[in-house]
């Protein structure tokens, strides 16, 4: 039984949800508009400031779709009302980040700088506090898109387990390995 699918989604003030006949759910809010295709088997209803999703049967396929689409609609409602924010930290000597508009320039210890073009939906801000690691802040209303962009930036320099150098989320715990130890003679 899908516990997530059964939960109703409360709509904050200023957020409206429209359900089209073809199964397209559109969410409008103060930060923007998002839309999502919903499988025809899953029924979406908007009742007195709540969105309720229901499924026709208790088959495994319908249960999984029920929870999935409820989570997607909830993420859209959260995105258009509050937005999503991800912070990445560059750990390593000489690692730098700067941005000009939607182009992120990264210096990650390679022989050349990396220029990363961001989608227009994602706002980027870089800062380098004195004595600390550079931080890249990403903000968007689409949770899927911001997660994809953050994962792509992280993949440019993966965290290595010995010194912990690379690109990671702020506060992310890294599993460290012990280095070589001198043998006894």
Secondary structure, 3 states (H helix, E strand, C coil): CCHHHHCCEECCCCCEEEECCCCEEEEEECCEEEEEECCCCCEEEEECCEEEEECCCCCHHHHHHHHHHHHHHHHHHHHHHCCEEEEEEEECCCCEEEEECCEEEEECCCCCCEEEECCCCCEEEEECCCCCCEEEEEEECCHHHHHHHHHHHHHCCCCCCCCCCEEEECCCCCCCCCCCCCCCC
